[in-house]
Amino acid sequence: MELYPEILKVLRNLLEKSHNAHWVNWIDEDMEQWNKFKSTNHHLSAYGGMGSINDLWVGGNDLNGIWEDEIFDKSKALAYSLAQNKGIGSSELVAFSNQPNGKEIEGWRCLECGYSEISQNGIESYIAKKFVPYILKEKIENQELASITEINDLRNLEKVVMNRNQVISTIKNSEIVCTEKIDKWEKPCPKCTFKNKAVYRWDFIENSELNEITPSENNLKIKKDKKTPPNTLYKKLLAFFNL
Ligand SMILES: [Zn+2]
């Protein structure tokens, strides 16, 4: 199997699904250049610069759209690498599948009081980023690449469903509120009514006994996180005076 034209087909399929005629035509030209001259120059010229294929979002606004865009992104990276090297070995493919785009779950947090929300989209995005590289590798190895755009099948794979459920139950057991959609950004915090929200990221740590969700490094600081010593001191004073 020639992998390069197969990956081009995946890109083309996703572009067609999202009604992007300009880039569908572009990929058609890539295929022709490959079939006639084994040339990848036209495809390589799609990357870089304003309005390039790099800036493209192909998925819809639903949860499937998150997967479509993730598959598009990873397939693009692979197509680019193939176009540059005119082929890819199995060891490169393994390395490729070990590089997911992100390892954190994204939501938002109120910087005043620490109230936190993660939406269904945030969870699905984490799951898609985690599984797409492996699924892509598996599909290539099993020569089933054409079926990678059957998004519902991918989202319902046993290991995907299991991991998603683990993430959801871990969030529900934490102080983070799990929401269906992201609230309008300009809306005040539902807990303290301040308007001081920030994007916030968490790590999902899988332990055999107990999974955990903990704040990632490099998040903005929460004002309330200053250990609240004045409050405890105040309480001690109250206790001392029997108030
Ligand atoms: Zn708040």
Residues whose N, C-alpha, C, O or C-beta is under 5 A from the ligand:
A	BS01	ZN	C110 E112 C113 G114 Y115 C189 K191 C192 T193
